[in-house]
Amino acid sequence: MTMTAQMPPNMQETPFSQAVKAIVDAALLEDLGQGDVTTDNLPKLAEIHKTALIRVRQACVVSGLSAAALVFQGVDPALVFEPAVQDGQSIQAGDLIGTVSGPMASVLKAERTALNFMQYLSGIATETSRYVAALSGTHTRITHTRKTTPGLRLLEQQAVLHGGGMPHRLNLSSCVMLKDNHLQALADASQNPIADAIRELRGRLSHTIKIEVEADRLEQVQQAVEAGADIILLDNMSPETIRQALAIIDGRAISEASGGISLDTIRAYAETGVDYISTSKITLGVPAIDIGLDLD
C-alpha cells in the first residue's frame, strides 16, 4: 500500500510545503506501507462517518498543524481536518486543537502519525517558549542549532519559530561557520588560520554570505574581530569570560554564546549582553506533549 500526502485545499504549495510533504510521505510509508491489518479487515469502518476531537491534555504551545493536515489528506482526501487553533498559539489542558471528520477507517489509519507530529513538534515549541520567557527583559534571543533529528530538521526548526525562537543555519549552505575542527585542520598550513580562512572565503563567496567564527579563547575572539568576522560564536565560556569577549568585540560583530547553556543558567548568560544564545536543548530530548483523539 502506498499513501502520498496531498496538499489540503487551504494550504498553498510552496518549497516549504513540498519539503514537509516529503517528510509526511516517509512517515506514512513507515506506518502504513504494508497496510493496516486491523482496520483493513473490518470493512464496516469504511462505511461509518464520524467526527473525532483532537484535544491537548497539558498546557503547551502548538506546532505541527501543517504536518497533521498533510497526514490526513495523504491517508484519505475525503478526511476534513479543521484546526481550532494556530501554530504558535498557547493553549491550556483540555483545549480543542481541532477536529477531523470522515470515514472512520481513514481516521484510525491517520490518527497516530498525525498525533506524533503534533505531540513532538508542540513539545519543541513549548520548550522553546520557556527559554524565551527566561530571556524576558533582555535583548538576547534564543536560536536553535544543527543538532536535530535527521530528516526532521525543517519541522523542528519551524517548531522553534512557533515557540518564539530565532532561526540559525538551516543547513551547511546557509552561512559560513569556521568551527574548531576547521581551524585545527588549517593550523598546519597557517600561523593565523582565522584571518587566512576569512580572507580566502571573502575572495570566493558572495558578499551576501555571512561568516561566523567559533572561538573558545579570548585570543581567537580578538583574531576574529580583526579579520572582519560577521558573527563570533563564544563557545563554552563562562558569563564572566563572555563579558570580556564582548568588550573585545565592542559591537563590531554579532555575538552568540553556546555550549552547555540550560534553562537554569540562560539568564546569567543573557545578562552579559550577548546578542544570541544557541542551544540544542530546545530540539534534542524535548518531552512530547500529550495530545489525544477521541470520537465526538
Buried (B, 14 or more C-beta within 10 A) or exposed (E): EEBEBBBBEEBEEEEEBEEBBBBBBEBBBEBBEEEBEEBBEBEEBBEEEEEBBBBBEBEBBBBBBBBBBBBBBBBBEEBBBEBBBEBBBBBEEEBEBBBBBBBBBBBBBBBBBBBBBBBBBBBBBBBBBBBBEBBEEBEBBBBBBBBBEEEBBBBBBBBBBBBBBBEBBEEEEEBBBBEBEBBEEBEEEEEBBBBBBBEEEBEEEEEEBBBBBBBBEBEBBBBBBBBBBBBBBBBEBEBEBBBBBBEBBEEBBBBBBBBEBEBEBBBEBBBBBBBBBBBBBBBBEBEBBBBBBEEE
